[in-house]
Amino acid sequence: MNIDGSEFNQLTDNSTYEAYFPSWSPDGSQIAYSSSLCGYQHGCLYVMNEDGSNAQVLKYAYYDTSLVLNGIKPLWSPEGNKILFNACAYSCGGMSTIDLKTNEWIFIDWGRSPSLSPHGKYIVFSSRREDRSREDLYVRNANRNGDAQRITTTGMARKPVWGPRDDYIAYTWDGDSEEAVYLYEIKTQKILELETDLKFEGRPQWSKHGKLLMITGLTETNDKVLQFFHNTGRGMKFIKEMPHPGGDSATWWYYIKWYYDEEGDE
């Protein structure tokens, strides 16, 4: 659809199988997504043109043949030549990449909710590798060199999103009786709590150039709202709160419009 919400077009059309986790390529010409069309429980990875044409299931080289790629949550590399995803067998806890030119599938590490740094050199993800009862954030090289470095020690750290300015990693913390959004400052390695009174829901979202951060949550009266924060370069400043637009199409129309419109109130 257009950023004003007009010309809403359905790109996939199958009454039996679902399509989910769409991800735009950096140049906007293609969309990667997951679909159950392949028959696997968790779905397989597909790529189609931005208008929905030429949908192709991704395959990886296996000796002298090729096999369909069973996985979810695709993320394009900044160069657009690779896709990072959660590979699925019995579960979907393994992070892998597929080279779109060579069809080479490389296992990266075990973890959830991966997010790439702006230049694609590093990956941040959540894992319980050191303590099964505590989920923390880790950073590692995207090319598998070296070991993953733990950057949080509080436990319950989840859903990291690397900021486009390469200054913060926003993530959620889910305690027994409260939820919060935190920022890991990459330069100082300090952890800052985002000042909000919402009961947080979902994953933080950065605008395209990292100037704004948007979160979704519930007020004390259980009203669903959006809150926006300005990345001043010296911290995050609350800008405004607005009612959640409601409904999938309305929500995504507003998100797309906001994503490209970074002027806002400062």
Secondary structure, 3 states (H helix, E strand, C coil): CCCCCCCCCCCCCCCCCCEEEEEECCCCCEEEEEEHHHCCCCCEEEEEECCCCCCEECEEEECCEEEECEEEEEEECCCCCEEEEEECCCCCCEEEEEECCCCCEEEEEECEEEEECCCCCEEEEEECCCCCCCCEEEEEECCCCCCCEECCCCCCEEEEEECCCCCEEEEEEECCCCEEEEEEECCCCCEEECCCCCEEEEEEEECCCCCEEEEEEECCCCCEEEEEEEECCCCEEEEEEEECCCCHHHHHHHHHHHHHCCCCCC
